Amino acid sequence: MRSEFNCYSKFNDDKEKRCDELKYMVKDKEHTIGSFKTPSLRNVTKTASYMHAGQYKNLKSVMKHYADTPETAIGRSELLALNTELSKKDEEDIIAFLKTLESVPSILKNKL
């Protein structure tokens, strides 16, 4: 809870300081083996390679990863199988949605 960027820091602009989730954060190393922080999806189509180890070079490979739910090397996975194959159209639709999360380039912001 000592990070200068967490909810309790001087940089938090939430006047009510709703930080209760940090009080219950699991910090025991045994319980957090294999865990990692999930980054934002903002500009995800421009940030390849993907996953915490950078093992996928495109979003189509990421889609396959989530459809197949592979075993973990260490720890446990909370990833549930989709129990169905995504159609090519489904994959295209999801990737199209992810593209909508791109930031507007600053050169265009002034024209909006």
Biopython code that builds the backbone (N, CA, C, O; Angstrom):
import numpy as np
from Bio.PDB.StructureBuilder import StructureBuilder

atoms = [
    (1, "MET", "N", (0.817, -1.202, 0.000)),
    (1, "MET", "CA", (0.000, 0.000, 0.000)),
    (1, "MET", "C", (0.859, 1.262, 0.000)),
    (1, "MET", "O", (0.330, 2.365, 0.137)),
    (2, "ARG", "N", (2.150, 1.118, -0.149)),
    (2, "ARG", "CA", (3.033, 2.276, -0.089)),
    (2, "ARG", "C", (3.345, 2.876, -1.448)),
    (2, "ARG", "O", (4.103, 3.843, -1.523)),
    (3, "SER", "N", (2.798, 2.344, -2.510)),
    (3, "SER", "CA", (3.064, 2.865, -3.845)),
    (3, "SER", "C", (2.562, 4.301, -3.948)),
    (3, "SER", "O", (1.477, 4.630, -3.468)),
    (4, "GLU", "N", (3.362, 5.142, -4.578)),
    (4, "GLU", "CA", (2.926, 6.531, -4.734)),
    (4, "GLU", "C", (1.799, 6.680, -5.757)),
    (4, "GLU", "O", (1.246, 7.768, -5.919)),
    (5, "PHE", "N", (1.460, 5.591, -6.445)),
    (5, "PHE", "CA", (0.417, 5.670, -7.455)),
    (5, "PHE", "C", (-0.844, 4.897, -7.079)),
    (5, "PHE", "O", (-1.730, 4.753, -7.922)),
    (6, "ASN", "N", (-0.964, 4.395, -5.850)),
    (6, "ASN", "CA", (-2.175, 3.669, -5.497)),
    (6, "ASN", "C", (-3.248, 4.620, -4.969)),
    (6, "ASN", "O", (-3.059, 5.836, -4.961)),
    (7, "CYS", "N", (-4.340, 4.076, -4.543)),
    (7, "CYS", "CA", (-5.512, 4.839, -4.131)),
    (7, "CYS", "C", (-5.231, 5.786, -2.959)),
    (7, "CYS", "O", (-5.859, 6.840, -2.861)),
    (8, "TYR", "N", (-4.309, 5.431, -2.083)),
    (8, "TYR", "CA", (-4.028, 6.247, -0.908)),
    (8, "TYR", "C", (-3.026, 7.375, -1.172)),
    (8, "TYR", "O", (-2.745, 8.171, -0.276)),
    (9, "SER", "N", (-2.495, 7.449, -2.372)),
    (9, "SER", "CA", (-1.437, 8.423, -2.635)),
    (9, "SER", "C", (-1.980, 9.830, -2.845)),
    (9, "SER", "O", (-3.183, 10.041, -3.001)),
    (10, "LYS", "N", (-1.059, 10.779, -2.843)),
    (10, "LYS", "CA", (-1.430, 12.185, -3.070)),
    (10, "LYS", "C", (-1.920, 12.413, -4.506)),
    (10, "LYS", "O", (-2.514, 13.450, -4.798)),
    (11, "PHE", "N", (-1.673, 11.442, -5.408)),
    (11, "PHE", "CA", (-2.087, 11.596, -6.795)),
    (11, "PHE", "C", (-3.523, 11.144, -7.046)),
    (11, "PHE", "O", (-4.044, 11.344, -8.144)),
    (12, "ASN", "N", (-4.168, 10.544, -6.059)),
    (12, "ASN", "CA", (-5.555, 10.096, -6.204)),
    (12, "ASN", "C", (-6.472, 11.316, -6.143)),
    (12, "ASN", "O", (-6.447, 12.065, -5.166)),
    (13, "ASP", "N", (-7.277, 11.514, -7.178)),
    (13, "ASP", "CA", (-8.172, 12.669, -7.191)),
    (13, "ASP", "C", (-9.595, 12.328, -6.751)),
    (13, "ASP", "O", (-10.491, 13.161, -6.883)),
    (14, "ASP", "N", (-9.817, 11.141, -6.241)),
    (14, "ASP", "CA", (-11.119, 10.744, -5.705)),
    (14, "ASP", "C", (-11.240, 11.338, -4.308)),
    (14, "ASP", "O", (-10.567, 10.887, -3.381)),
    (15, "LYS", "N", (-12.086, 12.336, -4.155)),
    (15, "LYS", "CA", (-12.217, 13.038, -2.879)),
    (15, "LYS", "C", (-12.675, 12.121, -1.744)),
    (15, "LYS", "O", (-12.356, 12.375, -0.582)),
    (16, "GLU", "N", (-13.415, 11.061, -2.064)),
    (16, "GLU", "CA", (-13.909, 10.141, -1.039)),
    (16, "GLU", "C", (-12.897, 9.056, -0.693)),
    (16, "GLU", "O", (-13.104, 8.311, 0.265)),
    (17, "LYS", "N", (-11.798, 8.949, -1.455)),
    (17, "LYS", "CA", (-10.744, 7.965, -1.214)),
    (17, "LYS", "C", (-11.315, 6.562, -0.987)),
    (17, "LYS", "O", (-11.061, 5.931, 0.039)),
    (18, "ARG", "N", (-12.081, 6.094, -1.958)),
    (18, "ARG", "CA", (-12.678, 4.753, -1.872)),
    (18, "ARG", "C", (-11.602, 3.713, -2.178)),
    (18, "ARG", "O", (-11.424, 3.309, -3.327)),
    (19, "CYS", "N", (-10.905, 3.296, -1.160)),
    (19, "CYS", "CA", (-9.741, 2.430, -1.310)),
    (19, "CYS", "C", (-9.883, 1.110, -0.570)),
    (19, "CYS", "O", (-8.879, 0.437, -0.339)),
    (20, "ASP", "N", (-11.069, 0.723, -0.196)),
    (20, "ASP", "CA", (-11.252, -0.472, 0.629)),
    (20, "ASP", "C", (-10.634, -1.726, 0.029)),
    (20, "ASP", "O", (-10.162, -2.591, 0.766)),
    (21, "GLU", "N", (-10.629, -1.841, -1.313)),
    (21, "GLU", "CA", (-10.097, -3.058, -1.923)),
    (21, "GLU", "C", (-8.616, -3.256, -1.594)),
    (21, "GLU", "O", (-8.143, -4.392, -1.579)),
    (22, "LEU", "N", (-7.881, -2.183, -1.333)),
    (22, "LEU", "CA", (-6.461, -2.324, -0.990)),
    (22, "LEU", "C", (-6.267, -2.924, 0.401)),
    (22, "LEU", "O", (-5.240, -3.550, 0.666)),
    (23, "LYS", "N", (-7.233, -2.742, 1.280)),
    (23, "LYS", "CA", (-7.128, -3.307, 2.624)),
    (23, "LYS", "C", (-7.133, -4.829, 2.571)),
    (23, "LYS", "O", (-6.569, -5.481, 3.450)),
    (24, "TYR", "N", (-7.759, -5.396, 1.555)),
    (24, "TYR", "CA", (-7.929, -6.843, 1.462)),
    (24, "TYR", "C", (-7.049, -7.473, 0.381)),
    (24, "TYR", "O", (-7.228, -8.641, 0.038)),
    (25, "MET", "N", (-6.119, -6.718, -0.145)),
    (25, "MET", "CA", (-5.243, -7.197, -1.204)),
    (25, "MET", "C", (-4.382, -8.367, -0.704)),
    (25, "MET", "O", (-3.791, -8.295, 0.374)),
    (26, "VAL", "N", (-4.321, -9.423, -1.484)),
    (26, "VAL", "CA", (-3.502, -10.587, -1.131)),
    (26, "VAL", "C", (-2.049, -10.256, -1.435)),
    (26, "VAL", "O", (-1.700, -9.940, -2.573)),
    (27, "LYS", "N", (-1.206, -10.329, -0.413)),
    (27, "LYS", "CA", (0.211, -10.006, -0.595)),
    (27, "LYS", "C", (1.110, -11.183, -0.254)),
    (27, "LYS", "O", (2.330, -11.090, -0.389)),
    (28, "ASP", "N", (0.524, -12.286, 0.185)),
    (28, "ASP", "CA", (1.274, -13.483, 0.544)),
    (28, "ASP", "C", (1.903, -14.055, -0.721)),
    (28, "ASP", "O", (1.188, -14.395, -1.663)),
    (29, "LYS", "N", (3.206, -14.165, -0.758)),
    (29, "LYS", "CA", (3.912, -14.605, -1.964)),
    (29, "LYS", "C", (3.434, -15.969, -2.456)),
    (29, "LYS", "O", (3.371, -16.205, -3.662)),
    (30, "GLU", "N", (3.101, -16.859, -1.540)),
    (30, "GLU", "CA", (2.637, -18.191, -1.937)),
    (30, "GLU", "C", (1.344, -18.107, -2.752)),
    (30, "GLU", "O", (1.147, -18.891, -3.681)),
    (31, "HIS", "N", (0.478, -17.177, -2.417)),
    (31, "HIS", "CA", (-0.808, -17.044, -3.106)),
    (31, "HIS", "C", (-0.723, -16.215, -4.388)),
    (31, "HIS", "O", (-1.657, -16.208, -5.190)),
    (32, "THR", "N", (0.376, -15.531, -4.575)),
    (32, "THR", "CA", (0.483, -14.674, -5.755)),
    (32, "THR", "C", (1.489, -15.186, -6.785)),
    (32, "THR", "O", (1.811, -14.476, -7.737)),
    (33, "ILE", "N", (1.985, -16.406, -6.607)),
    (33, "ILE", "CA", (2.916, -16.971, -7.584)),
    (33, "ILE", "C", (2.244, -17.041, -8.956)),
    (33, "ILE", "O", (1.141, -17.574, -9.084)),
    (34, "GLY", "N", (2.897, -16.514, -9.960)),
    (34, "GLY", "CA", (2.365, -16.547, -11.322)),
    (34, "GLY", "C", (1.405, -15.421, -11.644)),
    (34, "GLY", "O", (0.887, -15.352, -12.758)),
    (35, "SER", "N", (1.158, -14.539, -10.692)),
    (35, "SER", "CA", (0.213, -13.449, -10.961)),
    (35, "SER", "C", (0.936, -12.276, -11.618)),
    (35, "SER", "O", (2.160, -12.169, -11.536)),
    (36, "PHE", "N", (0.190, -11.416, -12.256)),
    (36, "PHE", "CA", (0.738, -10.234, -12.886)),
    (36, "PHE", "C", (-0.362, -9.203, -13.035)),
    (36, "PHE", "O", (-1.544, -9.546, -13.009)),
    (37, "LYS", "N", (0.011, -7.958, -13.189)),
    (37, "LYS", "CA", (-0.948, -6.867, -13.345)),
    (37, "LYS", "C", (-1.417, -6.815, -14.801)),
    (37, "LYS", "O", (-0.609, -6.892, -15.727)),
    (38, "THR", "N", (-2.707, -6.686, -14.986)),
    (38, "THR", "CA", (-3.278, -6.608, -16.324)),
    (38, "THR", "C", (-3.259, -5.162, -16.812)),
    (38, "THR", "O", (-3.834, -4.292, -16.158)),
    (39, "PRO", "N", (-2.614, -4.886, -17.940)),
    (39, "PRO", "CA", (-2.570, -3.514, -18.451)),
    (39, "PRO", "C", (-3.902, -3.091, -19.081)),
    (39, "PRO", "O", (-4.783, -3.917, -19.320)),
    (40, "SER", "N", (-4.022, -1.824, -19.336)),
    (40, "SER", "CA", (-5.199, -1.261, -19.983)),
    (40, "SER", "C", (-5.346, -1.795, -21.407)),
    (40, "SER", "O", (-4.364, -2.204, -22.028)),
    (41, "LEU", "N", (-6.571, -1.788, -21.916)),
    (41, "LEU", "CA", (-6.805, -2.160, -23.317)),
    (41, "LEU", "C", (-6.697, -0.953, -24.253)),
    (41, "LEU", "O", (-6.801, -1.108, -25.470)),
    (42, "ARG", "N", (-6.490, 0.236, -23.707)),
    (42, "ARG", "CA", (-6.335, 1.429, -24.534)),
    (42, "ARG", "C", (-5.171, 1.214, -25.498)),
    (42, "ARG", "O", (-4.067, 0.886, -25.065)),
    (43, "ASN", "N", (-5.400, 1.393, -26.779)),
    (43, "ASN", "CA", (-4.390, 1.241, -27.842)),
    (43, "ASN", "C", (-3.820, -0.168, -27.935)),
    (43, "ASN", "O", (-2.687, -0.345, -28.383)),
    (44, "VAL", "N", (-4.586, -1.172, -27.518)),
    (44, "VAL", "CA", (-4.086, -2.548, -27.508)),
    (44, "VAL", "C", (-3.696, -3.032, -28.907)),
    (44, "VAL", "O", (-2.807, -3.873, -29.043)),
    (45, "THR", "N", (-4.343, -2.514, -29.933)),
    (45, "THR", "CA", (-4.007, -2.958, -31.288)),
    (45, "THR", "C", (-2.646, -2.438, -31.741)),
    (45, "THR", "O", (-2.122, -2.879, -32.764)),
    (46, "LYS", "N", (-2.074, -1.506, -30.988)),
    (46, "LYS", "CA", (-0.791, -0.920, -31.367)),
    (46, "LYS", "C", (0.345, -1.344, -30.439)),
    (46, "LYS", "O", (1.453, -0.815, -30.536)),
    (47, "THR", "N", (0.080, -2.293, -29.541)),
    (47, "THR", "CA", (1.075, -2.598, -28.509)),
    (47, "THR", "C", (1.600, -4.028, -28.557)),
    (47, "THR", "O", (1.967, -4.576, -27.518)),
    (48, "ALA", "N", (1.646, -4.644, -29.730)),
    (48, "ALA", "CA", (2.185, -6.009, -29.836)),
    (48, "ALA", "C", (3.637, -5.979, -29.372)),
    (48, "ALA", "O", (4.283, -4.943, -29.532)),
    (49, "SER", "N", (4.147, -6.967, -28.851)),
    (49, "SER", "CA", (3.653, -8.313, -28.684)),
    (49, "SER", "C", (2.770, -8.409, -27.437)),
    (49, "SER", "O", (2.820, -7.547, -26.559)),
    (50, "TYR", "N", (1.956, -9.482, -27.376)),
    (50, "TYR", "CA", (0.914, -9.580, -26.368)),
    (50, "TYR", "C", (1.197, -10.634, -25.305)),
    (50, "TYR", "O", (2.017, -11.532, -25.499)),
    (51, "MET", "N", (0.515, -10.508, -24.202)),
    (51, "MET", "CA", (0.563, -11.357, -23.012)),
    (51, "MET", "C", (1.772, -10.934, -22.163)),
    (51, "MET", "O", (2.638, -10.198, -22.637)),
    (52, "HIS", "N", (1.825, -11.395, -20.927)),
    (52, "HIS", "CA", (2.856, -10.916, -20.013)),
    (52, "HIS", "C", (4.268, -11.336, -20.418)),
    (52, "HIS", "O", (5.241, -10.711, -19.994)),
    (53, "ALA", "N", (4.390, -12.361, -21.214)),
    (53, "ALA", "CA", (5.714, -12.785, -21.689)),
    (53, "ALA", "C", (5.940, -12.403, -23.146)),
    (53, "ALA", "O", (6.989, -12.721, -23.705)),
    (54, "GLY", "N", (4.982, -11.729, -23.772)),
    (54, "GLY", "CA", (5.129, -11.310, -25.164)),
    (54, "GLY", "C", (5.135, -12.453, -26.148)),
    (54, "GLY", "O", (5.747, -12.354, -27.212)),
    (55, "GLN", "N", (4.453, -13.553, -25.805)),
    (55, "GLN", "CA", (4.535, -14.745, -26.647)),
    (55, "GLN", "C", (3.645, -14.705, -27.891)),
    (55, "GLN", "O", (3.798, -15.554, -28.770)),
    (56, "TYR", "N", (2.737, -13.764, -27.990)),
    (56, "TYR", "CA", (1.859, -13.694, -29.160)),
    (56, "TYR", "C", (2.113, -12.405, -29.928)),
    (56, "TYR", "O", (2.179, -11.317, -29.356)),
    (57, "LYS", "N", (2.253, -12.558, -31.232)),
    (57, "LYS", "CA", (2.613, -11.413, -32.080)),
    (57, "LYS", "C", (1.405, -10.678, -32.646)),
    (57, "LYS", "O", (1.551, -9.572, -33.167)),
    (58, "ASN", "N", (0.191, -11.281, -32.553)),
    (58, "ASN", "CA", (-1.002, -10.615, -33.077)),
    (58, "ASN", "C", (-2.228, -10.978, -32.238)),
    (58, "ASN", "O", (-2.207, -11.937, -31.467)),
    (59, "LEU", "N", (-3.286, -10.202, -32.401)),
    (59, "LEU", "CA", (-4.493, -10.408, -31.598)),
    (59, "LEU", "C", (-5.215, -11.704, -31.955)),
    (59, "LEU", "O", (-5.906, -12.272, -31.109)),
    (60, "LYS", "N", (-5.072, -12.172, -33.170)),
    (60, "LYS", "CA", (-5.684, -13.452, -33.547)),
    (60, "LYS", "C", (-5.109, -14.589, -32.697)),
    (60, "LYS", "O", (-5.848, -15.477, -32.273)),
    (61, "SER", "N", (-3.810, -14.566, -32.448)),
    (61, "SER", "CA", (-3.181, -15.582, -31.596)),
    (61, "SER", "C", (-3.671, -15.473, -30.158)),
    (61, "SER", "O", (-3.835, -16.486, -29.477)),
    (62, "VAL", "N", (-3.900, -14.265, -29.702)),
    (62, "VAL", "CA", (-4.437, -14.064, -28.351)),
    (62, "VAL", "C", (-5.846, -14.652, -28.257)),
    (62, "VAL", "O", (-6.196, -15.280, -27.258)),
    (63, "MET", "N", (-6.641, -14.447, -29.291)),
    (63, "MET", "CA", (-8.006, -14.992, -29.315)),
    (63, "MET", "C", (-7.954, -16.525, -29.222)),
    (63, "MET", "O", (-8.758, -17.124, -28.508)),
    (64, "LYS", "N", (-7.031, -17.151, -29.924)),
    (64, "LYS", "CA", (-6.892, -18.604, -29.877)),
    (64, "LYS", "C", (-6.479, -19.062, -28.475)),
    (64, "LYS", "O", (-6.968, -20.078, -27.981)),
    (65, "HIS", "N", (-5.592, -18.319, -27.847)),
    (65, "HIS", "CA", (-5.146, -18.634, -26.485)),
    (65, "HIS", "C", (-6.343, -18.693, -25.528)),
    (65, "HIS", "O", (-6.460, -19.627, -24.734)),
    (66, "TYR", "N", (-7.212, -17.716, -25.603)),
    (66, "TYR", "CA", (-8.357, -17.684, -24.686)),
    (66, "TYR", "C", (-9.401, -18.734, -25.043)),
    (66, "TYR", "O", (-10.151, -19.175, -24.172)),
    (67, "ALA", "N", (-9.461, -19.134, -26.285)),
    (67, "ALA", "CA", (-10.403, -20.188, -26.674)),
    (67, "ALA", "C", (-9.923, -21.562, -26.207)),
    (67, "ALA", "O", (-10.738, -22.421, -25.871)),
    (68, "ASP", "N", (-8.599, -21.775, -26.182)),
    (68, "ASP", "CA", (-8.028, -23.080, -25.844)),
    (68, "ASP", "C", (-7.702, -23.269, -24.361)),
    (68, "ASP", "O", (-7.567, -24.405, -23.906)),
    (69, "THR", "N", (-7.575, -22.182, -23.602)),
    (69, "THR", "CA", (-7.213, -22.200, -22.171)),
    (69, "THR", "C", (-6.105, -23.198, -21.849)),
    (69, "THR", "O", (-6.360, -24.241, -21.248)),
    (70, "PRO", "N", (-4.876, -22.879, -22.249)),
    (70, "PRO", "CA", (-3.755, -23.788, -21.994)),
    (70, "PRO", "C", (-3.420, -23.891, -20.506)),
    (70, "PRO", "O", (-3.812, -23.037, -19.711)),
    (71, "GLU", "N", (-2.691, -24.947, -20.141)),
    (71, "GLU", "CA", (-2.229, -25.137, -18.765)),
    (71, "GLU", "C", (-1.190, -24.064, -18.420)),
    (71, "GLU", "O", (-0.535, -23.523, -19.311)),
    (72, "THR", "N", (-1.042, -23.763, -17.145)),
    (72, "THR", "CA", (-0.041, -22.793, -16.714)),
    (72, "THR", "C", (1.263, -23.503, -16.378)),
    (72, "THR", "O", (1.271, -24.679, -16.013)),
    (73, "ALA", "N", (2.354, -22.777, -16.507)),
    (73, "ALA", "CA", (3.666, -23.337, -16.163)),
    (73, "ALA", "C", (3.826, -23.434, -14.646)),
    (73, "ALA", "O", (4.380, -24.407, -14.132)),
    (74, "ILE", "N", (3.336, -22.416, -13.935)),
    (74, "ILE", "CA", (3.361, -22.415, -12.474)),
    (74, "ILE", "C", (2.035, -21.860, -11.962)),
    (74, "ILE", "O", (1.306, -21.203, -12.706)),
    (75, "GLY", "N", (1.726, -22.117, -10.715)),
    (75, "GLY", "CA", (0.505, -21.573, -10.139)),
    (75, "GLY", "C", (-0.727, -22.232, -10.723)),
    (75, "GLY", "O", (-0.700, -23.393, -11.130)),
    (76, "ARG", "N", (-1.809, -21.468, -10.757)),
    (76, "ARG", "CA", (-3.056, -21.988, -11.310)),
    (76, "ARG", "C", (-3.679, -20.937, -12.215)),
    (76, "ARG", "O", (-3.420, -19.743, -12.068)),
    (77, "SER", "N", (-4.490, -21.385, -13.137)),
    (77, "SER", "CA", (-5.167, -20.474, -14.056)),
    (77, "SER", "C", (-6.622, -20.332, -13.651)),
    (77, "SER", "O", (-7.286, -21.316, -13.324)),
    (78, "GLU", "N", (-7.109, -19.112, -13.676)),
    (78, "GLU", "CA", (-8.526, -18.864, -13.429)),
    (78, "GLU", "C", (-9.269, -18.696, -14.752)),
    (78, "GLU", "O", (-10.440, -18.316, -14.776)),
    (79, "LEU", "N", (-8.581, -18.982, -15.835)),
    (79, "LEU", "CA", (-9.138, -18.849, -17.162)),
    (79, "LEU", "C", (-10.103, -19.999, -17.444)),
    (79, "LEU", "O", (-9.728, -21.166, -17.334)),
    (80, "LEU", "N", (-11.318, -19.678, -17.798)),
    (80, "LEU", "CA", (-12.320, -20.697, -18.114)),
    (80, "LEU", "C", (-12.420, -20.861, -19.622)),
    (80, "LEU", "O", (-12.378, -19.879, -20.364)),
    (81, "ALA", "N", (-12.552, -22.092, -20.070)),
    (81, "ALA", "CA", (-12.688, -22.361, -21.501)),
    (81, "ALA", "C", (-13.987, -21.764, -22.025)),
    (81, "ALA", "O", (-14.996, -21.732, -21.321)),
    (82, "LEU", "N", (-13.952, -21.300, -23.249)),
    (82, "LEU", "CA", (-15.161, -20.766, -23.874)),
    (82, "LEU", "C", (-16.174, -21.869, -24.171)),
    (82, "LEU", "O", (-17.361, -21.598, -24.355)),
    (83, "ASN", "N", (-15.697, -23.118, -24.218)),
    (83, "ASN", "CA", (-16.538, -24.274, -24.550)),
    (83, "ASN", "C", (-17.210, -24.147, -25.906)),
    (83, "ASN", "O", (-18.232, -24.784, -26.164)),
    (84, "THR", "N", (-16.651, -23.350, -26.744)),
    (84, "THR", "CA", (-17.124, -23.206, -28.114)),
    (84, "THR", "C", (-16.003, -22.571, -28.931)),
    (84, "THR", "O", (-15.180, -21.829, -28.394)),
    (85, "GLU", "N", (-15.976, -22.853, -30.181)),
    (85, "GLU", "CA", (-14.991, -22.200, -31.036)),
    (85, "GLU", "C", (-15.551, -20.878, -31.514)),
    (85, "GLU", "O", (-16.729, -20.766, -31.852)),
    (86, "LEU", "N", (-14.694, -19.889, -31.534)),
    (86, "LEU", "CA", (-15.113, -18.611, -32.095)),
    (86, "LEU", "C", (-15.051, -18.715, -33.612)),
    (86, "LEU", "O", (-14.092, -19.241, -34.176)),
    (87, "SER", "N", (-16.064, -18.217, -34.242)),
    (87, "SER", "CA", (-16.029, -18.203, -35.700)),
    (87, "SER", "C", (-15.065, -17.110, -36.150)),
    (87, "SER", "O", (-14.705, -16.231, -35.368)),
    (88, "LYS", "N", (-14.656, -17.170, -37.393)),
    (88, "LYS", "CA", (-13.785, -16.138, -37.943)),
    (88, "LYS", "C", (-14.449, -14.765, -37.791)),
    (88, "LYS", "O", (-13.781, -13.776, -37.490)),
    (89, "LYS", "N", (-15.769, -14.713, -38.003)),
    (89, "LYS", "CA", (-16.516, -13.456, -37.852)),
    (89, "LYS", "C", (-16.483, -12.974, -36.401)),
    (89, "LYS", "O", (-16.316, -11.780, -36.153)),
    (90, "ASP", "N", (-16.642, -13.898, -35.431)),
    (90, "ASP", "CA", (-16.573, -13.531, -34.013)),
    (90, "ASP", "C", (-15.216, -12.900, -33.694)),
    (90, "ASP", "O", (-15.146, -11.852, -33.052)),
    (91, "GLU", "N", (-14.143, -13.545, -34.147)),
    (91, "GLU", "CA", (-12.796, -13.022, -33.908)),
    (91, "GLU", "C", (-12.628, -11.646, -34.534)),
    (91, "GLU", "O", (-12.088, -10.734, -33.907)),
    (92, "GLU", "N", (-13.088, -11.498, -35.765)),
    (92, "GLU", "CA", (-12.993, -10.203, -36.453)),
    (92, "GLU", "C", (-13.778, -9.131, -35.707)),
    (92, "GLU", "O", (-13.328, -7.991, -35.599)),
    (93, "ASP", "N", (-14.954, -9.495, -35.192)),
    (93, "ASP", "CA", (-15.778, -8.538, -34.450)),
    (93, "ASP", "C", (-15.102, -8.095, -33.155)),
    (93, "ASP", "O", (-15.124, -6.913, -32.811)),
    (94, "ILE", "N", (-14.506, -9.037, -32.443)),
    (94, "ILE", "CA", (-13.830, -8.696, -31.189)),
    (94, "ILE", "C", (-12.621, -7.808, -31.462)),
    (94, "ILE", "O", (-12.400, -6.825, -30.755)),
    (95, "ILE", "N", (-11.850, -8.144, -32.471)),
    (95, "ILE", "CA", (-10.685, -7.324, -32.824)),
    (95, "ILE", "C", (-11.136, -5.946, -33.308)),
    (95, "ILE", "O", (-10.486, -4.945, -33.004)),
    (96, "ALA", "N", (-12.228, -5.882, -34.048)),
    (96, "ALA", "CA", (-12.768, -4.586, -34.483)),
    (96, "ALA", "C", (-13.167, -3.740, -33.272)),
    (96, "ALA", "O", (-12.935, -2.532, -33.248)),
    (97, "PHE", "N", (-13.770, -4.386, -32.264)),
    (97, "PHE", "CA", (-14.120, -3.664, -31.043)),
    (97, "PHE", "C", (-12.866, -3.134, -30.355)),
    (97, "PHE", "O", (-12.832, -1.984, -29.915)),
    (98, "LEU", "N", (-11.835, -3.975, -30.263)),
    (98, "LEU", "CA", (-10.600, -3.534, -29.611)),
    (98, "LEU", "C", (-9.997, -2.329, -30.328)),
    (98, "LEU", "O", (-9.376, -1.476, -29.694)),
    (99, "LYS", "N", (-10.174, -2.256, -31.634)),
    (99, "LYS", "CA", (-9.677, -1.103, -32.395)),
    (99, "LYS", "C", (-10.409, 0.183, -32.026)),
    (99, "LYS", "O", (-9.863, 1.274, -32.188)),
    (100, "THR", "N", (-11.642, 0.064, -31.530)),
    (100, "THR", "CA", (-12.381, 1.268, -31.125)),
    (100, "THR", "C", (-11.809, 1.870, -29.846)),
    (100, "THR", "O", (-12.174, 2.984, -29.471)),
    (101, "LEU", "N", (-10.922, 1.151, -29.178)),
    (101, "LEU", "CA", (-10.330, 1.632, -27.925)),
    (101, "LEU", "C", (-9.049, 2.426, -28.148)),
    (101, "LEU", "O", (-8.347, 2.766, -27.195)),
    (102, "GLU", "N", (-8.750, 2.716, -29.400)),
    (102, "GLU", "CA", (-7.559, 3.499, -29.712)),
    (102, "GLU", "C", (-7.781, 4.963, -29.371)),
    (102, "GLU", "O", (-8.873, 5.500, -29.554)),
    (103, "SER", "N", (-6.738, 5.594, -28.877)),
    (103, "SER", "CA", (-6.797, 7.024, -28.576)),
    (103, "SER", "C", (-6.834, 7.814, -29.869)),
    (103, "SER", "O", (-6.299, 7.384, -30.891)),
    (104, "VAL", "N", (-7.465, 8.964, -29.814)),
    (104, "VAL", "CA", (-7.480, 9.862, -30.969)),
    (104, "VAL", "C", (-6.112, 10.527, -31.024)),
    (104, "VAL", "O", (-5.675, 11.105, -30.029)),
    (105, "PRO", "N", (-5.421, 10.461, -32.171)),
    (105, "PRO", "CA", (-4.124, 11.125, -32.268)),
    (105, "PRO", "C", (-4.240, 12.610, -31.933)),
    (105, "PRO", "O", (-5.226, 13.253, -32.291)),
    (106, "SER", "N", (-3.243, 13.150, -31.252)),
    (106, "SER", "CA", (-3.302, 14.551, -30.790)),
    (106, "SER", "C", (-3.509, 15.527, -31.933)),
    (106, "SER", "O", (-4.103, 16.586, -31.729)),
    (107, "ILE", "N", (-3.035, 15.200, -33.139)),
    (107, "ILE", "CA", (-3.221, 16.097, -34.275)),
    (107, "ILE", "C", (-4.713, 16.235, -34.620)),
    (107, "ILE", "O", (-5.148, 17.278, -35.106)),
    (108, "LEU", "N", (-5.492, 15.170, -34.362)),
    (108, "LEU", "CA", (-6.929, 15.218, -34.640)),
    (108, "LEU", "C", (-7.729, 15.813, -33.497)),
    (108, "LEU", "O", (-8.817, 16.338, -33.731)),
    (109, "LYS", "N", (-7.232, 15.753, -32.269)),
    (109, "LYS", "CA", (-7.960, 16.266, -31.114)),
    (109, "LYS", "C", (-8.325, 17.725, -31.290)),
    (109, "LYS", "O", (-9.413, 18.148, -30.901)),
    (110, "ASN", "N", (-7.425, 18.496, -31.873)),
    (110, "ASN", "CA", (-7.673, 19.928, -32.055)),
    (110, "ASN", "C", (-8.765, 20.198, -33.074)),
    (110, "ASN", "O", (-9.352, 21.280, -33.077)),
    (111, "LYS", "N", (-9.050, 19.229, -33.945)),
    (111, "LYS", "CA", (-10.048, 19.416, -34.992)),
    (111, "LYS", "C", (-11.421, 18.912, -34.567)),
    (111, "LYS", "O", (-12.406, 19.152, -35.266)),
    (112, "LEU", "N", (-11.506, 18.214, -33.426)),
    (112, "LEU", "CA", (-12.801, 17.665, -32.985)),
    (112, "LEU", "C", (-13.611, 18.695, -32.228)),
    (112, "LEU", "O", (-14.723, 18.403, -31.786)),
]
sb = StructureBuilder()
sb.init_structure("model")
sb.init_model(0)
sb.init_chain("A")
sb.init_seg("    ")
for serial, (resi, resn, name, xyz) in enumerate(atoms, 1):
    if name == "N":
        sb.init_residue(resn, " ", resi, " ")
    sb.init_atom(name, np.array(xyz, "f"), 0.0, 1.0, " ", f" {name:<3s}", serial, name[0])
structure = sb.get_structure()
